Amino acid sequence: MDLEELRQLVALGESERLEFKKTTGELRSAMTTLCALLNGSGGKVLFGVTDSGKIHGQDVTDATLREVAGEIRKIEPPAVLEQTRVPVREGKEVLCLETTTAVDVPYTYDGRPYKRIGPTTSLMPQSEYQQHLLSRSHAIHRWENQSAEGYSANDLDTEEISRTVREAIQSGRLESRSSDPFDALDRLQLRVDGQLLRAAVVLFGRKLMPYYPQCTVRLARFKGTDKSEFLDQRQLHGHAFQILDEAMHFILRNIPISGHFEPGKLERQDVPLYPPLALREALVNAICHRDYTIAGGAIFVAIFDDRLEVTSLGLLPPGITVADLKRDHASRLRNPLIAGVFYRRGLIEQWGRGTQKIVSWCVAAGQPEPEFEEQAGAVVVRFRPSGYHPPLRVSQDLSERQRRILFTLSSRKEWTFPEIYEALDNPPSERTVRMELSELSGLGLVGSRGRGKFARWWLKMPGS
């Protein structure tokens, strides 16, 4: 962080994730806030900034840093805080203490737990503290970090392990060392004392049935808006990366391509109905955060005419609500070993941001924000379309004349047939042009109303 970045940060003002302290003379108060940030969404405390946001800086000596380190040691369980020093004027610096990923919630400072509500730090109620303790106890004895009895490294997909190592090294999230895929299992913390963990089987297992039935994805394209009739369906047992690839292939094969013509452009613009990046992120979240203790569980992908739903079994972690998923929230990982491999591979960019990225990608694509819902012991992400989309995937190539008709229609709202015919260069017979219009209408690219000379034709633009 440099001075300009510091000024931009301070300009945001104190908040749920940012607090100012004039000097380290307020160190104890600052440590209660850092404890609260560890128990929440993380954040920063700046020493050398007044409550009103004036950047004065302070002397940061070796004695200052020793005093800070002594107070940090009073946080239990031990936490890592990043320290940054920003020179602001001669001999004066702003000291920034920032929380990193917190995995051992709840934290205490000097024996007491704290929480953050807006820009205020307060003691955490005992009932809330006890709930966090129960969650932490569960995390120590998670399903994913138990031994995979009866499995050895020979039962894993070594090609997928090698691919993971290569991509993790390329992303800078794994040191380049031995190319031995089995050595990588130790480096990825998927093997302890030579014994595979269940997370390794979920991520790379080749032999999944009958002992790991939950490593399943169920895919369906339904006719209409309910589940009464299938158009396409598939069920796959496979490791996490097979499930991700197969689910994406199935979705892209079964969602409409929103083909439309923009004014002034001759070529049709073909865009999937839902943003592929948002869909992939929803699948990755489902794989990383689902409850694998439910042996009959699976990831479900259901495609309807009016929506697409990704469902994974298991409720949200304690302390996280559906409303939190669309805003900054603490990362509560149900399966940190599995999620950690996705992170190293570059499929997760930042802890706790996946659902917000899904929202951002949908909005950027001109789609409604996705819906998040807890439903019958599961979490559902629901995508809905906005604007025009053909009822079926448009796969056939349009003729040059059809492209010319669509290009003509794009220049204004409505046309009569004589106007269309007259606007075409060297048009064929009227009967041929009417057939072309009828075919384009059948493809969902052109709309019409009325009959004969009173009929009106228009291009179905996105949103129409």
Helices and strands as residue ranges (DSSP letters): H 3-11, E 18-21, G 24-26, H 27-38, E 44-47, H 62-72, E 75-76, E 81-89, E 92-99, E 108-109, E 112-117, E 120-123, H 126-140, G 153-155, H 158-170, H 181-187, E 191-192, E 195-196, H 198-204, E 216-222, E 230-237, H 240-254, E 257-260, E 269-272, H 276-289, E 299-303, E 308-313, G 323-326, H 336-344, H 354-364, E 371-375, E 378-383, H 400-409, H 417-423, H 430-442, E 446-449, G 452-454, E 456-459
